[in-house]
Amino acid sequence: MTPLEYDRERIWHPYASLGNPPPVLHAKSASGVAIVTADGLKLVDAVSSWWCVAHGHNHPAIVEAIRRQSEKMCHVMFGGFTHDPAVELAEKLAAIAPPGLDRVFFADSGSISVEVAAKMAVQYQNALGHPERNRLLALKGGYHGDTSLAMALSDPDGMHTLFKGIMTKHFFAEKPTISTWGEWNDADAESLRRVVDEHGGEIAAIICEPVFQAANAMNFYHPEYLREMRRICDERGMLLIFDEIAAGFYRTGPLWAHSRANIVPDIMTVGKALTGGHMTLAATLASGKVADTISNGRPSAFMHGPTYMANPLACAAACASLDLFAKGDYEANAKRIESVFARRVMPLKALPNVVDVRILGAAAVVEVRRMPAQSDISRVIRHSGVWLRPFGNFIYSMPPLVADDRTIDRIGFALMNLAASPPGPPPEDGDFHE
Ligand SMILES: *Cc1c(COP(=O)(O)O)cnc(C)c1O
C-alpha cells in the first residue's frame, strides 16, 4: 500500500468518515506561506493550517529555538519542576496580556485551555461560597473546542447534539447579530440579559470568542456586546472569560480582538498562533483576583495538570514566536491584508451564489448559498495553487500574517473561482463543521 492508501484505510482525519474518506493531499514539506505535496503541488496555505501559522511555515527563528532547546531538554514533568522556557514564556505573555492577567496555566491544546478556564471559574465561585454557581453562559454560534466541556460551551445547535448525553447543560444567549462595523443597538444583547435574569444565580462565568466567532459561525460582531458582558459580570459577581484562541495575535487587526471594547476580561485563553503553528501549546491567563480567590478556597490547589504541561520545546517555540510578533508590525500587516481582501474579495458579493462577504483584519469570509462539490473544490485548489478548507456555507481565508500582497491577490483569485463554481449537492447531515 502507498502511504495515501494506508491513510485512507486506517487513519481518521478531522471530522471525516473512515468508511468514505474525503480526499487528502500528501504533505511533504512546508516553508513560508507554502505547503509542498508529494505529487509536486506547491500550495499557498490560505488558512494558515487552521489559523496558527502566523509567521509562515518552518520559520527559521522558531525552528532554531526548538532545535536549541531539544539539545538541552525535550521534556520534564511540570509537577515538581520548572524550567527557563516556561518562566520566560510566562513573562513574555504577561507583558503583552491585558493589564492584570499575569497568572498563567500552560495547557497542551486550545480545548484544554478552555476547560481550564471553566474550571477556574467554578473553583473561584466555590471559594467564594457559591458552589451552586457551576454553569457557564456562552453564545450561540460560538466554538470553544472538541473536548466534552469545551464542546458543551460551543453552539448547542451544531454537531454536538449527538453528544447531549455526556454533556453538562450550560446556558446560551442568542448569536450577536450586529456586525463589528455596524451601528450598535442595545437590543442585540437582550437575550444575554434575559438569560442572566433567569439563571444568574447558577452562572459562574460568561465565555465568548470576542468580536470574531470563528469555527462555527464566521461572525464578526460589535465590541459593545463585550462591554455589556463586562457590566453584567461586574454587577452579578460573574467572571468574564475571553477565548482569544482564534482571534488573538492580530488576526482581526489589533493584538487582542477584545481590545476594541476597551475592557479587560478576568480570564483569557490563547493558543493556535501562540507557537506560530510549530508546536501544540495553549495557555489560560488569569487575573490576580481569580488566582488569589482560588488559592484561598478549599482545595487551595487548582485542580488540573496535564502530562505534557508546559512542554519545554513548545514553550521555546512560543517564546520565539512572541519575539517575532514583538519585532514585526503585525497590526499593520493585518490592515494591509484587510485592504487587499477588501479590493479583491468584497466584489464577490455580486455573485448569485454569494449571500454575504465579511472582512476584518486578516480574515475574509464568503458565505455562499450552496457549497461547490468536493471535486470542484479540489480542482480550484490545484488550478489556483491555493489551499482552502471551506466548511458549512463558508469559503474563507485566514492567511499567514506575513503573506505579501501578491499572495493575497492570488488567494482572492482562488476564493473567486470557488465562489463562482457551480453549487454541489446539499450538505449531508453532520457535514457542517470542520
Ligand atoms: C481552535 C479553537 C479552540 C480549540 O483549540 P484546539 O487546539 O483545537 O483544541 C478553542 N477555541 C477557539 C476559539 C478556537 O478557534
The ligand as an SDF file (V2000), in Angstrom:
LIG
                    3D

 15 15  0  0  0  0  0  0  0  0999 V2000
   -9.4880   26.1310   17.6710 C   0  0  0  0  0  0  0  0  0  0  0  0
  -10.1890   26.7360   18.8190 C   0  0  0  0  0  0  0  0  0  0  0  0
  -10.2570   26.0870   20.0750 C   0  0  0  0  0  0  0  0  0  0  0  0
   -9.7140   24.6920   20.2860 C   0  0  0  0  0  0  0  0  0  0  0  0
   -8.3380   24.6250   20.1470 O   0  0  0  0  0  0  0  0  0  0  0  0
   -7.6540   23.1750   19.8750 P   0  0  0  0  0  0  0  0  0  0  0  0
   -6.1990   23.4990   19.9270 O   0  0  0  0  0  0  0  0  0  0  0  0
   -8.1410   22.7180   18.5530 O   0  0  0  0  0  0  0  0  0  0  0  0
   -8.0890   22.2840   20.9770 O   0  0  0  0  0  0  0  0  0  0  0  0
  -10.8860   26.7480   21.1110 C   0  0  0  0  0  0  0  0  0  0  0  0
  -11.4140   27.9690   20.9480 N   0  0  0  0  0  0  0  0  0  0  0  0
  -11.3610   28.6270   19.7680 C   0  0  0  0  0  0  0  0  0  0  0  0
  -11.9400   29.9920   19.6720 C   0  0  0  0  0  0  0  0  0  0  0  0
  -10.7730   28.0150   18.6650 C   0  0  0  0  0  0  0  0  0  0  0  0
  -10.7580   28.6400   17.4840 O   0  0  0  0  0  0  0  0  0  0  0  0
  1  2  1  0
  2  3  1  0
  2 14  2  0
  3  4  1  0
  3 10  2  0
  4  5  1  0
  5  6  1  0
  6  7  2  0
  6  8  1  0
  6  9  1  0
 10 11  1  0
 11 12  2  0
 12 13  1  0
 12 14  1  0
 14 15  1  0
M  END
$$$$
